[in-house]
């Protein structure tokens, strides 16, 4: 059982979570989206995380026009508090098995976010790592959704 999520809270959303909320508009995550849209959860973004979102939105399987891609990226960026990753002091962190996901972990810990929301198995495996205990919770969006009920 997870501890209750304290709101308001800065958080980091990985790219798949952003896609689930704003591209696919997953109805099972309606409260989570409303919490972000209403400011109860405040996503943090850095150039690297926003750039990954832009790159993923351009994947051919999504069949998004350049205008729609830009609109989704800009809308999400507008919801984020921008963090200059260059200004974040390096912290001892576990290494994520997927190097592409390390930037989300670095952003969350470096900016002092209490919560990283992800469905990524490599990130979720780090949830109990000793270097993150007491500093960062890594939860699936469904767990956050349930806590918001």
Secondary structure, DSSP 8 states (H G I E B T S, - for coil): ------SSEEEEE-HHHHIIIIIS--GGGHHHHHHHHTTSEEEEE-HHHHHHHHHHHT-GGG---HHHHHHHHHHHHHHSEE--GGGS--------SSGGGHHHHHHHHHHT-SEEE---HHHHHGGG-TTTTTT-EEE-HHHHHHHT-
